[in-house]
Amino acid sequence: MKYIACLLLCYFSLISVSCSSNEGDTRSGNPPAVDNPGGPVDKDLAKIKLPQGFRIDYYAKEVDGARSMVLSPSGILFVGTRDEKVFAVVDKNKDGKAEEVVEVAKGLNMPNGVAIRDGALYVAEVSRILRFPDIENTFRNKPKYEVIYNQYPDERSHGWKYIAFGPDGKLYVPVGAPCNICEPEKPIFASITRINPDGSGLEIFAEGIRNTVGFDWHPETKELWFTENGRDRMGDNVPPDELNRAPRKGMHFGYPYCHGGTISDPEFGSNRNCSEFTKPVQNLGPHVAALGMKFYTGSMFPGQYKNQVFIAEHGSWNRSEKIGYRVMLVTQDGSGNTTYKPFAEGWLQDGNDWGRPVDVLVMPDGSLLVSDDKNDAVYRITYTGG
């Protein structure tokens, strides 16, 4: 009998160990690790790799060519495109999934940039800045707009614009280089400008910037940070895209003479020395097409993400092996040392891209929105723990 009892005891002990390894140690309160916390996700989104405890879902589908994003005070998401339309994406019940996509305007000239101020929606075309008054109450009714500025260059090469209002109340508007690599004849090219909300007071804030399609201000220092796309046709791995910082007006970031802080341009580098220009905070991947960027200011994600930088990489077009097509994280410690690593990736599968991230936006609840102009979607990334 003692022998049988011993066998039974060992049998039940093995069952207990097996259950514990599959379900987690419930006695200590530790849940089992799961790939998609909070339940299943869409089959395509299941391809996206995120850090443990994060998940990605669709916030909205069928947002044709979704690019730059801005959120109104009442929570309406306005989305620009590089085609001709601007959309409003409406989450009526605030459950983190939009029920409605409304066409606000059409027939515009690459209305990529969108910004909100004093109840009005500002939209950037190639050569004009438009203002739609009282947009939250008029967006469903094909609202009329006023042109507040119409003197930006009309060159379409790097002519699409990202716009945002800075802490100084001015609207910041970039003007890309009208070429791959050249010395532009007009000073306004390859710059970031700023104007007053009524369109007056144009000035160049920073120069030597080939093309930026994303910027933000540090939540504590209020300094401007921006992504920059490096030139093409120098090979697969040169030059890098850049993350730059402009704490004051009048800084020059090297284009077309210097790339990545140290790489002299083969055509124009002999005209100026790299030591003359402001170096990047962080060199990014070569040809990744770094676009939208935001400092994380929410409280949903773990503390180590606070005030760090999320960057949407649209993906390379002239590289023998594709790179980018992901959301990256740049972190900076108290000494100014930076790291650069993937946060969300998987839109590129075996050399084929099914999505192209464009912009990122921190929502009031701390979730992170990501726009995608290839998959015509806006995604929502949340943290559920684990």
N, C-alpha and C positions, 0 to 999 in steps of 0.2 A: 504494500500500500504506500509506503514511503517513496518507493521508486516511481509509482504512478503519479503521486502528488507532485513530485519534482518535475516530471515531464510536463504536467499541466501548467505548472508555474512558469517553466521556460517558454512554453507555447504562447501563453498570454503576454509574457514580457516581450516576445518578438513582435506580436501584433501591436502592442503599445508603441514600440520603437518605430515600426513602419508607419503608423498613423501620424506620429509626431513629425517624421521627416517630410511627409506630404502636405500637412496642413499648417505647419508652423508651431512654435512653442506657445500654446495658448496659456500655459501657466504663467509665463512672464509677460503676456500681453503683446508679444511680437507677432504681427500678421505675416502670412506667407508672402514672399516676393511675387509680384505679378507683372507681366509685361505691359498690360494696358489697364492701369488702375481705374476703377469706376465702371467697368463693363467693356463689351466689345466695341471696336471702332470700325469705320468703313474699311473695306478690303484694300483700297488704295492707300488710305492713311495708315494702315497697319505696316506699310513699308517704311514709314518714317521712324528713325531711331532717335530717341530722346533720353536724357538722363533718368535714372530711376525715380519714380514717383510722379513723372510728368505724363500728360496725355494730350493728343491733338484730335480735334473734331472740326467739322465744317461749321463755320459761323454763317456763311452764305454761299450758295451756288449760283451759277448763271449771272455772274457780275462780269460782263464781257470785257476782257482786257483790263482787269482790276489792277490799278497801280497805286498812286499816292492816296493816303487816307487821312481824314481828320474827323474828330468827334465833336458834335455840337453840345451845348450845355445840357440839353434834354436827352442826349444819348443817341441821336441820329448820326449814323456813320456816312460821311460823304466820300465818294471815291472818284478820283480822276482816271483818265485813260490816255493812251498815246494815239487813239483813234479820233473820234469826234464827240464823244459823249461824256457826261458826268452823271453819276448815279447817287441815289440815297438808299441806304440799306437800313431797314427798320426792324428792330427787335422789340416788338410791342410789349410783351410780357416780361422782358428783362430776364429771360432764362438762359441767355448765352447762345441763342440760336435765332437768327433773323427769320421773320416770316414773310418779308416783302422787300423786293428790289424795285425801286422807282427810277425811271429815266427823268432826270431833272432838266437836262439840256442836251441838244444835239446840234450838229453842223458846225462845231467849233474846230479850231486849228490846234490839234494835239494838246488838249486841256489836261495835261499831266498833273500840275500842281494845284492843291486845294488848301485853304486856310480859313479859319473862323475868327471874326472879331466883331464885337458889339452887335451880335445878331445877324451879321452879314457873312455870306460865303464869298471868299475871294478865289478866283480861278485864274491860273496862268496859262495863256496860250504862248505861241512862239514869240510874238512881238507885242502882245498886249496883256494887261492885267484887268480882269473883269470883276465887278462887284455885284452880287445878288443880294439886295436888302431883305431883311426879315425872312430869312430862308426857311426857318423852322415852320413858319405858317404858310409858305408859298410853294414849297418844293414839289407839291403834287400838281401844280397848276401851270406848268411851263413858264416859270417866272421870268420876268424881264431883268436885264442887267444894264449896268452903266459901265463905260470904259473909263477907268481912272488913270491909265497910262498906256500909250500906244507907240512909244519910241524905241522899244527894244529891237535889236537886229532881227531881220526876217529870215536869216539863214536857218535851214532846217537841220543841218548837221549839228548834233548836240544842241538842238534848239528847244527840246522839251525841257520843262523846268519843274523843279521841286521848290515849293515856297513855304515859309513859316514866319510867324511873328516872333520877334525876339523879346527879351526882357525889357528892352528899351522902347517897346511899342512900335517899332518899325518893321516893315515887311521886307524880309531878306529874299532876294531873287538872284539865282545864279545865271550867268551867260557863258555857255560852253564854248570851247574853241571851234571854229568853223571848219575843222580839218582834223586829220589824224595827228599830224605834227607840222607846225608852222609857226612863224612869228607873226601873229595877227597885226594888221595895220591899225586897227582901232583898239584903244586901251580897254574898252568895255568887254572885249572878248577874253575868255579864260579868266573870269573873275566871279566874285560874289558881290552883288550890289545890294543896296537897301534904299527904300523909299518910305515916305510917310503914308499912313492909311488912306489919305486922299490922293495919292499919286505924286505929290510934290517932293522936292528935296532929294532927287536922285544923287547918290554918291557911290563910289567904289569902295567897298569895305576891305576886300582881300583880293590878291591877284596871283598869277602864276598857277592857276588851277585848271587843268585840262577840261574836266567835266565833273561836277558833283550833282548827284541826284538824291542826296540825303544829308540832313544835318540836324543837330539838336544842341541845346545849351546845358552845360553841367548843372545839376540841380543845386549844388552848393556854391560853386565859384561863378556861375552864370557865364562862363566862357563858351564860345562857339566851337563845336567839334563838327567835322564833316568827313564824309568818304570822298575819295577821288579815284576816277578810273584812269589807269595808266595807258600809255600809247600802245598801238598795235604794231605788228610787223618788226619786232626785234627778237623773235624767237618764242618758243613755248614758255620759257621760264623767266623771261625778262620783258618789261620791268614789272615790279609788284604794283597792285593797287595800294591805296594808302588810307589810313585813318589819321586825320590832321586836327590840330588845335590852333585856334586863332583868338588869343585873349585880348587882342586890341586891333584897332584899325591900322591898315597900312602894311601888313605883312605880305611877303612874297614866298610862294611855295614851290618855285623852281621850273614850272613848265614854260617854255619847251626845252630848257637847257639841262635840267637835272631831274632824275627820277629816283624815287625811293630814298632820297637824301644823299646818296653817294654815287649814283650811276650817271655818268656824263652821256648826254644824247649824242649818237653818232653823227647827226646832221648839224645840230645847233650847239652842242656842248662846248665847242671851242670859243664861243662868244662870251660865256660867263662861267664862273667857278661855282661848284656845288656849295662851297663854304659861305657863299653870299645869301643862301636861302634857308628858310625854316624847315627843319627835318620833320618827318612824320612821327607821330606818337607810336604808331605801329605799322610796319609793312604787312600788307595782306597778301593773299595768294595772287600769282600772276594771271591776269586776264579773267579773274573771277567775276568781274562786273559788280563790285560792291555798290549797292544803291542805298535803300533806306536804312537809317540807324536811329536808335533811341536809347537813352539811359533808362534803366529799369527803376522806376520810382514807386512801384506798387508794394503791397505787403503780403500778397499771396505766396510768392516764391520764397524759398529759404533765404536767410539773412545774407549769405555770401553773394547773392545776386544784386543786392541793393547798390544803386548808383553805378552799376557796370553796364557795358555797351552791348546791345544786340544789333547785329548787322545782317541785312538780307543780301545774299549774293545771288544775282540773277543768272550767272553762269556764262562760261566762255563761248565764243563763236568762232575764233580763229586759232584754235589750239588743236594739235594733232590728237590729243586725248582730252576730252572735256573735263572741266573742273569747275567747282562752285555748285550752284543749284542747291543751296542750303542756307540755314541761318547759323551765323557764327556768334561766338561770345568773346569779347575782349575785356579782360579784367585788369585792373591797375591797383597795386598796393600803395601803402602810405609813402613809399620811397619813389614812386613813379615807375616801378618796374611793371611791364605788361605781359600778359599771356594771351594767346589767340588759339581758340580751339572750337570744334564743332559743337553746336547745341542741338540743332535739328537737321538731320540729313536723310536722304532717301528718295528725293525727287529725281535723282540720277541713278538709273539701274542698268548695269552692264553697258555703259556708254550711251544709253538712250534716256533722254529727259522727258518726263511726263508732266512736270510742273516747273515753274521758274519764280521763286520768291522775289518780290519787288520792294515791299515796304513793311515796316513793323510799327505797332502802336500799342502802348500800355493802356489798358482799360481801367476805369475807376475801381473795379473789383480786384485788380492786380493781374488779371489774365493778359495774355499777349496775343494780339491779332497779327496775322501775316497775310499779305495780299499776294496773288499769283495771277499774272496776266496770260499765262499759257493754259492753265486749267480753269480760268475764269472763275476764281473762287477767292473767298476770304476764310482763313482757318483761325481757330481759337485754341491756344495752348494754355492748359491749366496745370496746377500742381495739387495733387490729392494726397501726397505723403507716401511713405514707403521707402 
